[in-house]
Amino acid sequence: MDRLSDTLRLLEPESYGFRGLSAKGDWCLDFPSELGLKFQVITTGKCWVKVEGLDAPVQLEEGDLVLLSGNHAFQTYTSKTVSPLSAYDVLLSVPVGHTAVLNGGGHVIGMGGFFEFEVAYAERLLNELPPLIHIKSNASGNRMRWAIEQLMSELRQPEIGGELLATHLAQMLLIQGLRLHIVNSTQGVGWLYGLRDPRLHAALSAFHKTPEARWTLQNLAEIAGMSRTSFAAHFKATIGETCMDYLTRWRMTIASHHLAKKGISVSRAAELAGYSSESAFSATFKRVMGRTPSSFC
């Protein structure tokens, strides 16, 4: 099982919504800071997106996609000289699957959406993603455009089974967007970038398959086909933390999922995380997650 699938499965989006925008002239939309994952695609024209905390805006052209993660406010605009409008006032003026029109529309056409997560560990997982992932049109391909068109159609004109199909299409966009980012990005530090490294991917896959096993740096290095020293250095340089810190954090994330979603006991969560001592597990859990295991039950 791979890390990307594991993370998205644990996030389990509680809700989502997608709407179109057709705009003309000078405009600027304000999106507030809130936990979740946002998605935008431009099908006609061009505009800019500026994320709070990032130095420079990013220009979006026809066919471009952006994923915005974490608790960051941002603006989408053609001009910063006009007074910004509330994005929600504009977009929520139409039902899901429909297109809001701004200034008569027609010059810039796109679609935006969001995924909301209610699980307690969502913020921790989302914070592992870059604040903005920009996927150029030459990387998105026909599958992305097809999924976007199908999703808007299902939301606009629901048919039998449409709700489930729309959910799968939205998740497909999310997965494909992250895939394309992993494949096409040239630099970065974090678990996303470790997925494209065959040696680290082998070690990560083994650990994610059986996180409760008594993993050591040595046997994970052997799976990666590297020396212990080289593996440790390469892991930290690529993923941004030591291998053992990563293993501990992922075990605690899995444990919080079991506690919150499956209603198991703390002792059973400890076993599934590879701990024979409930007290040792509880101490580690509180250190890593910032809360006691019982608070997730």
Residue, then its C-alpha position, 0 to 999 in steps of 0.5 A: m500500500d502506498r503513502l498517497s493512498d494511505t493518507l487520502r484514505l485516512l483523510e476521508p473527506e466529509s463533504y465537498g462542493f464544486r462550482g464554476l466561475s465565468a468572469k470578465g474585466d478586472w476582479c478579485l475574489d477573497f478566499p478565507s483561511e480555513l482547514g481543508l483542501k481547495f482545487q481550482v482549474i482554468t478552462t478559458g483565459k488567465c488569472w492569478v492566485k496569491v496565497e497568504g505567506l507565499d512571496a509571489p503570485v502564480q499565473l494560471e492559464e488555460g488548462d492549469l490546475v492548483l491544489l491549495s492545502g492547509n489553513h491559508a487564505f488566498q486570492t484569485y484575481t485578474s487585477k489587484t487594483v479593484s476591491p476584493l469580493s468575498a469568494y463565497d458570496v459570489l460562488l455560493s450564489v449558485p447551486v453546486g455544479h452551476t456557474a456563477v457569472l461576474n461582470g457579465g462573464g466570458h473572459v475567464i472561465g474556470m471551476g473551483g471546489f473544496f474538500e472538508f475533513e472533520v477527522a481530528y488528525a486532518e490538519r496534521l496530514l494536510n500540513e504535510l502538503p505544500p500550501l500551493i501545488h501548481i500543475k501546468s496544462n501540458a501536464s494535466g492531460n485529457r483525463m483531468r479535463w474529462a473528469i472535470e467535465q463529468l463532475m460538473s455534469e453530475l453535480r448540475q444534473p444528478e442522475i441515479g448513482g450520481e452522488l457516488l459517481a461525483t464523489h469518486l470523480a472529485q477524489m480522482l481529481l485530487i489523486q491525479g493532481l497530487r500524482l502529477h505534482i510528484v512526477n513533474s516537480t523538480q525539487g522539494v522536501g517531504w513525503l510526497y517527494g519520497l514517493r518518486d524515489p524507488r528506494l525510499h518508496a520500497a521502504l515506505s511501502a513495506f512499513h505502511k503495509t505492516p506499521e505494527a512490525r518491529w522495524t529498525l533502521q537497518n532492515l528498512a535500509e536493506i529493503a531500500g538496497m542501501s547502507r544504514t548510514s546512506f539510507a538514514a541521510h537520504f531519508k532525512a534529506t528527502i523527507g525532512e525528518t529522520c526515518m524513526d521520527y517518521l515511523t513514530r508519527w505515522r504510527m500515532t496517526i494510524a492509532s488516532h484513526h483507529l481510536a476516532k473512527k473505529g472506536i477501539s480501546v487504547s490498549r488495542a490501538a497500542e497493539l496496532a501501533g506496535y506497542s506492548s506497553e499501553s503507558a509507553f504508547s500513551a506517552t508517545f501519542k501525547r508527545v506526537m499528537g499533542r493530545t491523549p489517546s482517550s481524547f480521540c475515543 
